[in-house]
């Protein structure tokens, strides 16, 4: 028996099927003791370094993904813009998979979980609203992202 999970990211994959598979894959990775599985500690990682920048009303989160790196992101509460500054990455969502080559930008819809595989060394930048100009990363992560679909659905119910 193998722990391998194959994500069928072709268009037409039912949203619930993708959600179930990506959630299962993320749980396997988080539960893994393998040294090949890097877990972000407080939103930081030596393998996938993150740089935080701020300007008036804006929070910018830049991440470097080395070629061959695979990452599963959190679910963002708000739509925002992603800029791919360098590299090439394959991104899977419940809408299918898309290959992006820098330079480009992506309109990131709220409520979508993304899995990314770096085909080249990649620089990925998320640009988020930050109306009170906080620079506390824990506050920003709590304000901007959810760890699970259940958490996101509860957030949506409270904020509709």
N, C-alpha and C positions, 0 to 999 in steps of 0.2 A: 504494500500500500504506500502511496506517495502523498505528501502534503502539498503537492503542486496544484495550484488553482489556475486554470486558464480563463482569462477574461476574453470573452467574445465581444469585441468592441465594434462590430459591424453595425451600420445603421439598421434599425429595426429591432435591436435587442430591447426587450421590454424593460421599462424603467425599473420596475421592482426587481427584476432579475439582476440588473447591473448593481443596484443598491445592495442586494443580498450578497453578491459575489465580492464586491469591493469591501464591504463590511467584514466579511469572512476573511478575506486576504489581509486586511489591516489588523484584525484580531490575531491571526496566526503570526504576523510579523511582530506585533507588540508583545506577544507571549513567548517569542523565540529567545533562546539563549545563544543563538549563533552570533559569532563575532562579525559576520557579514551583514547583520541587521543593525543599523545605526538608529538609535532612538533619540529624538530631540530632547535635550534636558533644558527645561525652561525656555523652549523656543530656539535653542542654540545647538549647533553641531560643529565639530571640527572638520568633518568630511563635507558637509554642506554649509559653509559659513554664511551667516546672515549679517547684513549691515542695515542699521536703522538710521533714517534721516528724517528731518522735520523741516517744514516751512510753514508759514502762517496758514493754519487750517488744513494741513496735509501731512499725512504719515506715509513715508516711502520705505518699503521693506524689500531689500535686494538680497537674492540668494544665488550662490554659485553652485551649480550641479556639475560634477565631473562626468566625462563621457562614461556611459554604462551605469550611471546612478539612477536609481528608481525611487520615487517618492510618492506618498499618498498624502494629499493635503487635507486640511480641515474644511468644513463647510462654512463659507462666508455668509454672514447675515445680510450684507448689502451688496448690490451690484457695484463693481469698480472696474478699473482698467489695469491690465497687465501689459508690460512692455517686455519684449524679448530683445535684449541688447546684443547678445552674442550667442552663436551656436544654433543647434537644431534639436528639437525635442518632439517626442510623440506624446500626445495628451489624450487620455481616454476619459469620457464622461458618459452619463446615461444617453447622451445624444449621439454617441459613436466616438470614433477616434479621429484625430486630426494631427498632421505633422506641421509644425511651425518652424520656419527658418528666419533667423534674425537678419535685418531688423524688422520687427513688426509689432503690432499691438493687438490685444485681445479684449473684447468687451466681455467681462466675466459676470455672468448672471448669478444673482444670489441663490443660495440653496443647492448649489451644484458641488459635488465632490469630484476632485480631479486626481487622476493618477498620471504621473509623468515619468517617461524614460528618456534620459539624455542621450541623443545620438551623437552629439559632439559636446565638448565643454560648453556649458550654457550659463548665461546670466539672465535671471528671471526677476522682474521687478513688479511688485504690487503697489498700486497707488490708492490710498484710502483717505476718506474724509477724517478730519481730526478737529472738529469745531472748537474744542476747548484747549487745543494745543498741548495736551498731556504728552509727556515723554516717558510715562510709565508703561513699559511693554506688557506687563501682566494686565493692566487695565485695558490697554488697546486690544490685546488678544481676546479678552472676555467680551469686549464691546463689539468686536468685528467678526468673530468666528465661533463656531460650535464644534464640539468633538464628535457628535453623533446626529443622525437624522432625527432621533427622538427629541434631542435638545433643540434642534432647529425648528421642528414642528411646534414645540411648546413656545418657542420665541415668536413664531409667526402668529400663533393664536393670541398671544398677549399684545401683539403690535399691529393688529389689523384694524 
